[in-house]
Amino acid sequence: MKKAGLRRLFCSWPDCWYEAYMRYSLTLFLAAFAMITLTESALSQVSEATSAFTIARLKYSGGGDWYNDPSSVPNMLNYLGEQSAVHVAQEEARVSLLDDNLFSFPFLFMTGHGRISFSAKEAERLFAYLTNGGFLYADDDYGMDQYFRQEMTKVFPNKEMVPVPFSHPVFHNHFEFPSGLPKIHEHDGGPPAAYAYFHNGRMVAFYSVNTNISDGWADAEVHGNPEAVREKALQMGVNIIIYALTQ
């Protein structure tokens, strides 16, 4: 038998205990170091994924094209990141009112040209979302106005949308819009209009009609809007988002 083997068999108790203790301590240290390293890496990835603000596009039923102009939200996020201190994601999220992660998103966006339909359960969920800190920005893309108004009565049966005056901070908090919403896309003629729902003094939903702000967020070739018009649309988007996040 080799000396090392004899020593393991016949060493005195204190010596054997000390060697065993040192081996055990080294094993624990290496394991702990590995866990810390992996944990820091994982936390860094999670933090990066969850700290970036994104716009959650609302998927709704009824037949309306909730998905239209797919370039609009990424462009809006990019512009928001350039013009403010908000740390933004590169892509939009997409969420329905019954999704488990609905309450993970502070800002919902919806648009479309046609019919919108909320079930009783969806209306209940949207009410809970809006009255517990969430915000909805709805932009009529021509054709959804009557359906949006109709379905929002399910969400707030005892409230009415009210006009938003030009003096409201949403028109002044980052860029100046002394005359309210800019005109981006011609629908029925006449000026744009802004409406809102308020709950306990907080604006919970902002609605733009007869302008189509989000048309101006899309890639330039999609609608052919002049650059100056697209810039106004993006600036108004920044105001709406910053107001929603800071009010």
C-alpha positions in Angstrom: 0.0 0.0 0.0 1.3 3.5 -0.9 2.2 5.9 1.9 -0.6 8.2 1.0 -3.0 5.4 1.4 -1.5 4.4 4.7 -1.7 8.0 5.9 -5.4 8.1 5.1 -6.0 4.9 7.0 -3.8 5.6 10.1 -3.5 9.4 10.4 -4.5 10.9 13.7 -8.0 12.2 14.2 -7.2 15.9 14.2 -5.1 15.5 11.0 -7.7 13.5 9.1 -10.5 15.9 10.3 -8.4 18.9 9.1 -7.8 17.5 5.7 -11.4 16.5 5.2 -12.5 19.9 6.4 -10.3 21.7 3.9 -11.4 19.6 1.0 -15.1 20.1 2.0 -14.5 23.9 2.4 -12.9 24.1 -1.0 -15.7 22.2 -2.6 -18.3 24.6 -1.0 -16.3 27.6 -2.1 -16.1 26.5 -5.7 -19.8 25.6 -5.8 -20.8 28.9 -4.2 -18.5 30.9 -6.6 -20.1 29.1 -9.6 -23.6 29.8 -8.3 -22.8 33.5 -7.7 -21.3 33.8 -11.2 -24.3 32.1 -12.9 -26.8 34.1 -10.7 -25.2 37.4 -11.6 -25.3 36.5 -15.3 -28.9 35.4 -15.1 -29.9 38.5 -13.1 -28.2 40.7 -15.6 -30.1 39.1 -18.5 -33.4 39.3 -16.6 -32.8 42.9 -15.6 -32.0 43.8 -19.2 -35.1 42.1 -20.5 -37.5 43.5 -17.9 -36.2 47.1 -17.5 -36.7 48.1 -21.1 -40.0 49.9 -21.7 -42.1 48.6 -24.6 -45.5 49.4 -26.0 -48.0 46.5 -25.8 -50.2 46.4 -28.8 -53.7 45.2 -27.9 -55.1 42.2 -29.7 -58.9 42.4 -29.8 -61.7 40.5 -31.3 -64.4 41.6 -33.7 -62.6 41.6 -37.0 -60.7 44.9 -36.9 -57.1 44.9 -38.1 -55.5 45.4 -34.7 -52.1 44.4 -36.3 -51.9 47.0 -39.0 -48.8 49.1 -39.7 -46.3 46.7 -38.1 -43.5 49.3 -38.4 -45.2 51.9 -36.4 -44.5 50.8 -32.9 -40.8 49.9 -33.3 -40.3 53.3 -35.0 -42.1 55.0 -32.1 -40.0 53.1 -29.5 -36.8 54.1 -31.3 -37.8 57.7 -31.5 -38.8 57.7 -27.8 -35.3 56.3 -26.9 -33.6 59.0 -28.9 -35.7 61.9 -27.5 -35.9 60.9 -23.9 -34.2 59.1 -21.0 -36.6 56.1 -21.3 -34.8 52.8 -21.8 -36.7 51.2 -24.6 -37.1 47.8 -26.2 -36.6 47.3 -29.9 -39.9 45.5 -30.6 -43.6 45.9 -29.5 -45.3 43.3 -27.3 -48.6 41.9 -28.3 -51.2 41.1 -25.6 -54.9 40.3 -25.3 -57.0 41.4 -22.4 -57.2 37.8 -21.0 -53.4 37.1 -21.2 -51.8 36.4 -17.8 -49.1 39.0 -18.5 -51.4 41.9 -19.2 -50.6 43.7 -16.0 -46.8 43.5 -16.8 -47.2 46.3 -19.4 -47.9 49.8 -18.2 -48.9 51.1 -21.7 -51.4 49.5 -24.1 -51.9 50.7 -27.7 -54.7 49.9 -30.0 -55.7 51.0 -33.5 -57.5 49.7 -36.5 -60.0 50.4 -39.2 -63.0 48.3 -38.2 -65.0 46.5 -35.6 -63.9 45.9 -32.0 -65.6 43.5 -29.6 -64.9 43.1 -25.9 -66.5 40.2 -24.1 -67.8 40.8 -20.6 -64.7 39.2 -19.1 -62.4 41.3 -21.4 -64.2 44.5 -20.4 -63.8 43.5 -16.7 -60.1 42.9 -17.2 -59.6 46.2 -19.0 -61.4 48.0 -16.2 -59.1 46.3 -13.6 -56.0 47.1 -15.7 -56.9 50.8 -16.2 -58.0 51.4 -12.6 -54.9 49.8 -11.2 -52.2 51.9 -12.9 -52.4 50.8 -16.5 -52.9 53.2 -19.5 -54.5 52.8 -22.9 -53.8 54.9 -26.0 -56.4 54.3 -28.7 -55.9 55.8 -32.2 -58.7 55.6 -34.7 -57.3 54.5 -38.1 -60.6 55.4 -39.7 -63.5 53.1 -39.1 -63.1 52.0 -35.5 -64.6 55.1 -33.8 -68.1 53.9 -33.3 -67.0 50.5 -32.1 -64.4 51.8 -29.7 -67.0 54.1 -28.1 -69.5 51.3 -27.9 -67.1 48.8 -26.4 -65.7 51.3 -23.9 -69.2 51.7 -22.4 -68.8 48.1 -21.2 -65.6 49.0 -19.5 -66.9 52.2 -17.9 -70.7 52.1 -17.9 -70.9 55.0 -15.5 -68.3 57.2 -17.1 -68.1 59.2 -20.4 -65.1 60.2 -22.5 -64.4 63.8 -22.1 -62.6 66.2 -24.5 -59.0 66.9 -23.6 -58.4 70.7 -23.6 -55.4 72.2 -25.4 -54.1 73.4 -22.0 -53.7 69.8 -20.7 -50.1 68.7 -19.9 -50.3 65.9 -22.4 -49.8 68.6 -25.1 -46.9 70.3 -23.3 -44.9 67.9 -21.2 -42.0 67.3 -23.7 -42.9 68.9 -27.0 -45.2 71.8 -27.4 -48.6 71.4 -29.1 -50.5 74.6 -28.3 -53.3 73.7 -30.6 -53.7 70.1 -29.4 -53.3 67.1 -31.7 -51.5 67.5 -35.0 -53.3 66.5 -38.2 -51.5 63.5 -39.6 -53.9 61.8 -42.0 -57.0 63.3 -43.6 -60.2 61.3 -42.9 -63.4 63.4 -42.7 -61.9 66.8 -42.8 -62.0 69.2 -39.9 -59.7 69.3 -36.9 -58.4 66.3 -34.9 -60.1 65.5 -31.6 -58.7 64.1 -28.3 -60.8 62.4 -25.6 -60.0 60.7 -22.4 -61.3 58.6 -19.6 -60.3 59.7 -16.0 -60.5 57.6 -12.9 -60.0 59.2 -9.5 -58.4 62.2 -11.2 -55.9 60.1 -13.3 -56.1 59.9 -17.0 -56.4 56.1 -17.8 -57.3 56.2 -21.5 -56.4 58.7 -24.3 -58.2 58.5 -27.6 -57.3 60.3 -30.8 -59.7 60.6 -33.7 -59.7 62.3 -37.1 -55.9 62.4 -37.3 -54.4 58.9 -37.0 -51.3 59.7 -35.1 -49.9 56.2 -35.5 -50.0 56.5 -39.3 -47.1 58.9 -38.9 -45.1 56.4 -36.9 -45.0 54.0 -39.8 -42.1 53.8 -42.3 -42.2 56.8 -44.6 -43.1 54.8 -47.7 -46.2 53.2 -46.1 -48.4 56.3 -46.2 -46.2 58.8 -48.0 -46.5 61.4 -45.2 -44.0 64.2 -45.5 -41.1 64.1 -43.0 -42.3 67.1 -41.1 -45.7 65.5 -40.6 -44.1 62.2 -39.4 -42.0 64.1 -37.0 -45.1 65.8 -35.4 -46.7 62.3 -35.1 -43.7 60.9 -33.3 -43.4 63.9 -31.1 -47.0 63.6 -30.1 -46.4 59.9 -29.4 -43.6 60.9 -27.0 -45.8 63.3 -25.2 -48.6 60.7 -24.7 -46.2 58.0 -23.5 -44.2 60.2 -21.1 -47.5 61.7 -19.7 -48.8 58.2 -19.2 -45.7 57.0 -17.4 -45.2 60.1 -15.2 -48.6 61.5 -14.3 
